[in-house]
Amino acid sequence: MADSESSPSAIPPSPVSESSVSLAFSRRKLMAVLTAIGIGGQVFHRALIAQVVNQSTVTKEMIAAAQWIADIELNPEEQDDIAKALQPVMEQLTKLRNAAIDADTVPAIVFRPDHFYSQATQANKVAQLSQSKDLLVSWSVERGSKRPSENELPFASVSQLASLLATKRISSHELTQIYLRRLEDLDAQLKCVVTLLPEVALAQAKESDQRRRQGVTVGVLDGIPWVAKDLIAIPPWKTTWGAEPFKEQVRDNEATVSQKLRASGAVLLAKVSLGALAWGDKWFGGMTRNPWNLDQGSSGSSAGSASAVAAGLTGFALGSETLGSIVSPCRRCRCCGLRPTYGRVSRAGCMPLAWTLDKIGPIARYVEDLAYIFPALLGTDGKDPSLVERSYQWPIQRAWADLRIGVAGDLSETEQQVLQLLQAEGTTIIDFDSSMTVSPSELGFVLGVEAAAVFQSQFRQDRNADYGLWTSTFLHSPFIPAIEYIQANRLRGQLIIEAEKKFSAVDVVLGGSDLLLTNLTGLPSLVVSCGTQTIDGKQLPGVIKLTASSYREEMLLHVGHKLQKILPPQPSIPF
């Protein structure tokens, strides 16, 4: 979650106890009693349970105090009747609140926005998407490319590095050593490293070089170093979630995305920082810095991922986004990031923050890098119930004149430059209005409710621990009635349909302050570093944001890559 948005011993999963399972029946029994009495609806029932769950005796004064949240009035006799009905189930309700549920346990309710997308788009598009799951990725070695200077090499693209490896101008072992030295030397300034893994990295690099000598490389990422946001579980090493209460935590189950990158031959260098529990850029090790301005935080919550990429400490990184956590730090640190369509990449083994909003995506210096990393993350795993398979092809061919670009009303300086370029290239430009019948701001509390549910057990055990920016949310979210959460998600379905219709009318949308809208609806966005921008008298790479309708990552990457080739980011090295 972006800071700009108001917004090793193993720990095995803890099963829900048999006694806590029986609480579902008691809860239904309580609801039946309240309904039989004829008092209130589900909102009031939930509010009442929240009032009395930690008390040994239920009084009619408690019932009266719970009326405000459900907007209902009760007379003294009704208050007394409800108090008596609640008393027999108090012990079981307390057990429900104290039930041990591990973070890897997902709710039985699965969020699938693709079902709403199908209502919003043409039937032939949906049929095409549902029938094809092919990943068609083409990459060719740049055999004439020279090895960059020692100063430029750490900032080379993934494609350049892969070509250098393929032509034996550098080994993975040497490249890994370069990045490890930079991580060690620059972390004191940037505060982006949580756990450095030199032995692991050098061993994986050695394996990659051995494969290359045998002529059995496993793809463009083979031998390319990367770093993982430290909410991605990679045992036996710590997964700290950036927060003091979890800084010694080791998760048993390796994240699917880590397994996939390991299978693709990528070399893991380190686990890097995130704002505490995925909000902001401040973690238990300090504030992660922006390489382009060391007086400034890198934004968050993929703080370390964006900072490390921009500073040339790694070939690429993985980040995550719930509400701006890829988009925001990439804009701040002047690098490229892809936030995929919700459900495109498995979150299994990654810290949940909000089950219906969390997404995993790559961060790199160039759009083309993202185009090669993204397909390595795709595919079902039988662990993330929201996962959807869709086709992907790279590269694709579309001329400027054949593109329809929506333009939001609030463009940055660099986005204005890009608009002029698009107009000069003959691209069809369409004014884009992102306003919706359903206001996204009315639904934003969904994130806080889900986050409070994830961390309820830990927070109840130790309210005085440092949870970063989350303490207030964890305190007030239990007062939001369950029925309102359900109603918000019903309205969210309408919002998804409306947003998909609007975004499907164009190929991509340039600009826009729509983080809440596009995260609630699960649409993909791309941050592109391109051109030059002057801030406080200093020349920096410019940055733009592109957004598309569902599953159109390849179109986002195509447009972003074309723009970046015409307007390469300058300067490209922060220090």
N, C-alpha and C positions, 0 to 999 in steps of 0.2 A: 504494500500500500504506500503510495507516494506521500512524502512529507508535506507536499503542497496541497494534498487533498484532506478535507475534513473527514479528510482521509488519514585399555579400554574394556570395561565390563558391560555386558549387554543388558538391555532393559526389555524383557519379553513382553509381548502384548498381554494385557490383563483382561481376561474374559469377564463378562457380566455375570454376577453371582446368580445362583438359582433363586435366592430370595428376592433379588431385585426384579427378576423376570415376572414374578407373581404380582408385582405392583401394578402391572398393566390392567390386571383383572380388578384390583382394588380401586384403581383410578376410575374405571368404567362403572364400578359399583357406586362410587361417590357421585359421579355424574348422574347416574340413574336416580339416586336418592334426591339430589337437588332438583332434578327435573320433575320427579314425582311430587315434590313439595310445591312445584309450580313457580319456583323463584329463579328469575334471570335466565340468561343464555350462556353460551360457552365462554364469552368474554368475561362475564362476571365469575363464572366457575373458576377459570384460570387465575383471575386476579385474587380470588379468595384463597386458593391453594398457595399462591405466592405469599400471602399475608401470614398464613398459619403454619407453614411447613416446618419451621424450626421451633415452634412453641410446644410445650407439654400439655397445655390446656387451651382450648379454643373458647373465646368469650364472644358475646354478642357485640362488645365494643370493637373487637377485631373485625367482625363482619361489617360493622358500620364504617370502619376506617377504609375498607376495601372498595366501598361503593364508587368512589370518584373515578377510578381507572376504567370501570365498566359503564359509567354514565347511567347508573340505575339507583332507584330509591327503594328502601325497604322500611317497613314499619317495625317497631320493637318486637312484635310477636314473630315476624318472619326472620328477623335477625337471630332470635333465640332458637328457632327451629333449625336453622342452618348450622348454628354452633353445635347443637346436639348431634346432628347428622354427621358432622365432620370428625367428631372426637374419636370414634372407633377406628378410623383409618389413619390417624396421625402418625403412628409409628411406622407404618409402611411407606407413607409419603416421605418421611425423613430418610428412609433407606433408599428411596428412589434418587433423592438429591445426592446421596453419598455413594451411589453405585460407581464402581471403578470401570471406566471406559477408556481404552487406549486411543491415542490420537489417530491411529491407523484405521479405526472402526468408522466406516462411513454410514450415513443415515440410510434407512430403507427407502426413503423417497429420493428418486434419481431425477436430476435436472437434465432435460434433453431439449435444448432450444431448436435442434434440427427439425423436430416435429412441427414447430411453429414456422420455421423457415419454409417448409414445404407448402404451407398454406399461403405464404406470401409471394412465392415465385411461380414462374410458368412451369407447367407440368413437364415439359421436355427437359428443362434444366434439372429438375429434381430426379427424373428418371436416369439421366446421364450420370449424375453424381452417385446415385445409389447402385448403379450397375458396375462402375469402374473403380477398382482399388489399386490400379497400377501406379508404380512410382517409376517414372521415366526421367532419369537424370543423366545428362551428357557433360563430360569434362575432358579436356584435352591438355596435354603437357605443353607448356610454353618452352620449347627446346632452345630457342635463341635467347632466352632471358639471361641477363647477367646477375651475378650475386650482388645484392645491394651492399652499400657501405655498412660498416659495423654500427654506425649511428642510425641508419635507415632500416636495417634488417628486422629489429623487433617490431617495427610498425608495418611490415609487409602484409599483404593480404593472404588469406588462406590459400587462394589459388596460386599466388606467387610462391609461397612456402612449399606447397605440394609439388610444384614444378621443380623447385630447387632440390627437394628430396628425391624426386623421380629421376633427375639427371645427375644425381650424386654430387651436386655442388655443395651440399651440406648433408650431414647425417641428423637423424632425429635426436641422437645422443647429444651432439653439439648444440643443436637448437634448444633442446631442453635445458642444457647447462646455462645458456645465455639467459633464458627466461627465469630460471631459478636464481641466478645472480641478481637480476633486476628486482625480483620480488624481495630478496633479502636486503638489497641496498636502498630501495625506495619506500619500503613499507613504513619506516619511521616517519616519513612525511605524509604518506597517504592513509595509513591505518586501515588497510583493506584486507590484510591476511589474518585469518583466524587460525588455520592449521596448514603449515607448509609441509609438503610430502615429498622431499627430495629422493628418498630411497625408492619409493613407489614409482615416481616419475622416471627416474633413470632406468629402472628395471623394465618399465613398459616401453621406453624409448629403445632400449637394447633389443627387445622382442620385435619391435617394428623394423629396425635396421636388419635384423636377421631375416625377417620375411622378405624384405626388399632384395637382399642378396640371393634369396631362393626364388625370386620372381613370383611371389604369391601375396602381393599387397592386397588389402581388403577395401580399397577405395580412396577417395580424395582426402579423407581425414586421417588416413593411416600415418602416424608419426607426428601429427599436429598437436601441440600442447594446448590444454584448456584448463579453466578453473570453474569450480562449482559454487554457486550460492549456498551458504551453509544452512539451508533448510532441506537440501537434497541429501538423503541418507546414503552414506557409503561406508558400511562397516568394514573393518573394526575401528574406524576413526570417529571422533566425536562429531555430533551434529547438534550444534549449540542453539540454533534458532535465534542467535544474536542476543539472547536474554540471560541475565545473571542466574535465574533459577535453573536453567538448562545447560549451563556451560560445561558440565562434565558428562552430559548425556551421550549415550551410544545407542543407536537404533539397530535392531536385529536385521531388518529387511532392507536390502539395497534397492534404491530407487530404480524404476524401470529406465528412466532416461540415462542414468549412469551405466546401467548394463548395456544399453544400446550403443552409447559412445565407446565403451570399452570394446564391444564387438566390432566397431568400425575402426579400431586401431588408434583412436585418439589417446593422448598421453595426459593423465591427470597430474597437474602441478600442485594444486592447493585448494582448500576450501576457503571462500572469501566472505566478507562481512555482509550483513544485512541489518537494517534497523531492527531494534528489539521486537521480536514476534512480527516481523515484516511490516513495520511502519517507520518511515523516516530513514535517516542515515546515522543515527546514534546507537551504538551497541555497547556491550560491556567493556570493550577495548578502547572506546573513544568515539570520535566522529570521523567517519570516512571522508576524505577530501577530494575535491575536484582537481584533477591534474592541471587544468587550464587556469585555475585560480585557487591557490592553496589556502587562502583565507576563507574559502567557501566550502560548505559541505557538498557532497556529490549528489545529494537528493536520494530518494529511496523508493522502495526498500531494497532494490537490487543495487545497493550502493557500491559494494566491493566489486561486483561484476563489471559495472560500467566504468568505474575508476581504473581497474586493472587493464581493461581493454584500451581505454584512451591513453594510458600511460605506457603502453607497449610492454606490459608485464606478462602477456599471454597471447596465444594465437586467437582465442575466442573464449567466450564464457556462456554459461547458462544462467538465466534469471527467472523470475516469476512475477506475475502481475495479478493483483486482485482489484486494485483501483489506482492505476498509474505507475506501478512499480517497475515496469520496463520503460514505458514512454518517458516518464519524468527524469530518471537518472541519465538516460541516453540523451535527452535534450540538454541537460545540464553539462554533461561530460563530452558532448559533441561527438557521439559515436552512433552506430546504427543498431537498431533493435527491432525484432519482430515479435509482436504479441499475437499469437495465432488465434483462430476461431476457437471458442470454448469447446472442449471435447476433442480437439485435434491431437493433443499430446497427452500421454498418460501422466497423472500426478501421483501414481502409486509410489510410496516411499518418500514423498515430499511432505513437509509440514502443511497440514490443512489450516487455512485461515477462515475461508468462507467457501463451503463445498460447491455452491452454485456460481462462484465467481473466479476461483483460482485457475490460473493458466501458466504453463511453463513455456519459455521461449528463448531463442539464442540472441546473444549480443556480440557484435563484432565491429571492425573498423570499416568494412565495405559491405554494400548490399549483396554483392555476388557471394561473399562469404556466407551470409545468412541462407542464400539459396542452396548451398551445398550442405550446411549443417542441418537445416530444417528437416529434409527427408530422412536423415539418420535417426530422427526422434520419433518418426511415425510408426503406426502399427498397433494393433490391439495386444493386450497382455493378460486379459481375463481378471484384472485386479481393479481397474478403474471403471465403474459401471457407466460413467458418462462418456466413455471413449467411443468415437465414431470414425470409421475408416472412409477416406475419400481419396480420389486420385490426385497425383501431383506430377507436374512435368516442368523440367527446366533444361535449357531455356525455352521460352516461347517467342513467337514472332508477331509483333503488331506495330505497324507504322504509326507515327504521331497522328497522322491525318485520320486514322481509323479509331482513335480513342475518344471517349467522352469523359471529360474531367469535370466533376462537380467542384465548385469553389465556395468555401465557407466565407462568411462575412468578416471574420476577424483574423486576417493573415499577418504573420510576422514579416519582418524585413526581408528575410531570405525567401519566404513563400511568395512575397510580391515579386521578387526577381524571377522565381520559377514560373509564376503566372505569365510574365512578359515573354519568357522563353517559349512557353507552350503556345501562346498566341502567335508568336513568330513562326512556329513550326506548323501552324495550320490545324492544331488540335481543336476539337469542338469543346467550347467552354460553356458550362451551364451553372447559373447561380444556384447554390444549394442551401436550402432551408432545413436545418436540423431540428426545428421545433416539432414537438409531438403532442398529440391529443392528451396522452398520459404524461404527466410531468415526471421525469426521472428523479427529481429531488424528493418527491413524495415517497419514493421506494428505497432511498438510500439506507434506511435503518436496517434493511435486510442483512447487510454486511456485518453490522455490529452484533445483531442477534446471533448469527452463525458463529462469529468469532467468540462470543461469550459462551456459547455451547461447547466449542472446542476446548476452551481452557477453564471451564467451570470447576472441575474437580481440583485442579492445581490452585486456582484462585481462592476457593473455599478453604483449602488447607492452609494457605499462607497469603493472606491479603496484604501483608506488609512487604512482600518481595518486590523487586524492581521489574515491573512489566512495561517499562518504557512509557509510551504515550497511551497505553491501552487501559489504564486503571479506571478512568471515568467510564469508559464504554462497558467494562466488565461489571461495574457497579449498577449502571442504569438499565442495561439491556434486559435483565430478568423481569423488569416491570412492564415490558412490552407484551401484550397478550398474544397467545399462540394464534388465535383466530385472525388477528391483524396481520401477522406474518403470512398466513395462508392467503388472505385477501390481497396483500401486496403482491404476492407471486401470481395471483390470478390476473391482476392488472399488468403485471410484468409480461405475461403471455401476450396481451394486447399490444404492449409496447414493442415486443420482439417482432410481431407481424408488421406493425406500422414502420418500424425502422428498416426491416429487411426490404419492404417495398420501395422505400425511398432510396436506399443505398444501391439496390439492384438496378435502378434507372440510369446509373452511370458506371463507368469502369472503376474509378477511384474518386475519392474526395480529398481535395487539398486543404489542409489547415483545419481549424475548428477547435473549440474548447468543449469537447464532448466526451470526456473520460468516463463520467458516470453513465451516460447514455450507452456508449459502446461496450462498456464492461457489463452492464446489466443485461444487454442483449447479446453478448458473446461475440460481437463482430471483431474482425482482425484489424490491427493497425501496424504501421511501419514508420519508424523514425529514420530519417536519412540525413547523414552529414554531407553537406555539399556547399560549394561556393565559399564566400568569405563574408563575415559580419564584423563590424566594429562596435565594441562595447567598452565604454570608459576609455576611449583612445587606444584600445588594444585590438589588434587583428586576431580574430578567432574563426574557426570553421563555422559556416552557417549550418542551420538545422531546420528540417521541415518534417511535417507529419502527414502521412497518407492513410486513409481508411477505406475499406471496401466492404462489400456484402459478404455473407458467410462463405467460407471455403475458397475464397479468391486470393489466397496468399501468393500464388504464382503471378497474378496480375499486379498485385502490390509490388512484388519484387522486380517484375519486368519494368514497370514505370520508374521505380526508384533507381534501378540500375542504369537505365537510359539517362536519367537526370544526372546521376553521379558521374557518368562518363563525360557528359558535356560540361558539368560544373564540379570538377573534383574538389574535395575539401582542402582548403588552404588557410593557414599552414596545417601541416599534418603531424607535426611533432610538438608536444606542449613544452618540453624542457630538455 
